[in-house]
Amino acid sequence: MSYWRRHCAGRDTIETTARWVQQQAAQQGLSLHDYVEGRVSLRDLGVTSEEAAATLKPLIPCAHDYYNGWGGCPKKFATWEAWFSEKLRNRIYYFFHKHGPDGKIALAWAEWPIEVPPNKPATFADAA
């Protein structure tokens, strides 16, 4: 884990991002469990670059600057969008993916940084 994610600004950014992902799913009428169980994509949850720029960026507008200062990466990002596309999008992916002993990547609650949310209650459509 990079020092940035242990630093308070990094932790806050990652936790805010996790809550944002959860909120995006809820706005689509979905649960994060729908993604972890392979029923939908991140795009289906509403996790896109465009939506992140519109609704996540205002919550963490200086995150790329914090990452530039504390991330330990020689590459510096001039814009939030460039940082999101290369770094934070990858972190969101690894919230829900882990490498197995066989080297394959599997869906899981891998690096999810906050409490795993409860699954949505079953609906009539789920029973069909």
TAJOUR-V148287 format. One record per pair of residues at least 24 apart in sequence whose C-alpha atoms are under 7 Angstrom apart, sorted by the first residue. I is the first residue (numbers start at 1). J is the second residue. D is the distance in whole Angstrom. If there is no record, write none. Layout:
# TAJOUR-V148287
i=(I	I)
j=(J	J)
d=(D	D)
This chain:
# TAJOUR-V148287
i=(2	3	3	4	4	4	9	13	13	15	15	18	20	21	31	31	33	36	36	36	53)
j=(71	70	71	67	70	71	66	60	63	113	114	113	56	47	119	120	119	96	107	108	81)
d=(7	7	7	6	5	5	7	6	7	6	6	7	7	7	6	6	6	6	6	6	7)
